[in-house]
């Protein structure tokens, strides 16, 4: 009788200790989510600054020295630049949105369902958040490098062959050797104006597609995350996860035993060979 009572008391104490450990792990995970969310929010602010007027005005000025329409190199780099900024911002938004929801859902699951399940499920979703944050950092660094090329690396003026006599135009200069350079587009050329409009349409279409596509991707992921914290779904996944972990641990133990057994056999074999060699040498 007393043994049974003591066993139950020990079992309850162990369960309480495990629950406290799970809550500590959950607090650590929430701290990590806070850090990722804060850093992603900072990146959003800096990335939006690249879309601000101080950056856009010089790039979109079709007679300025930094315009993006003057050559194929400018157009290609500017297209990649605007796409990288859009991907950076959308990945950050997805990471912040998921981190904010998971923090609340994990607390509720720990109180209402199971602390171990809440910790394991949160760890599962954190990998996706870290992936989004890593990609956002990559695209932010890429966009910063491309912006430097647009303002500094690429030429401010390109060769220009006027079809008629050049009038007073600040965007066109004549070098001492007689060659002409232009800062961006010939505003009187229909071809140049069409190229400018087409490139602007391409950039706007690509960025809109990125924003819509990443928004749909984030919404689908949010629905999956929210469904995974439903009590019934969480308990079913937790049971399957524990069974898989138990099977994995059993396989590792069995492999370790086999390796240990093989090591003993190999040692015995080598000892036998060495004994035979020593016997042959003695003979």
Secondary structure, 3 states (H helix, E strand, C coil): CHHHHHHHHHHHHHHHHHHHHHHHHHHHHHHHHHHHHHHHHHHHHHHHHHCCHHHHHHHHCCCCCCCCCCCHHHHHHHHHHHHHHHHHHHHHHHHHHHHHHHHHHHHHHHHHCCHHHHHHHHHHHHHHHHHHHHHHHHHHHHHHHHHHHHHHHCCCCEEECCCCCCCCCCCEEECCCCCEEECCCCCCCHHHHHHHHHHHHHHHHHHHHHHHHHHHHHHHHHHHHHHHCCHHHHHHHHHHHHHHHHHHHHHHHHHHHHHHHHHHHHHHHHHHHHHHHHHHHHC
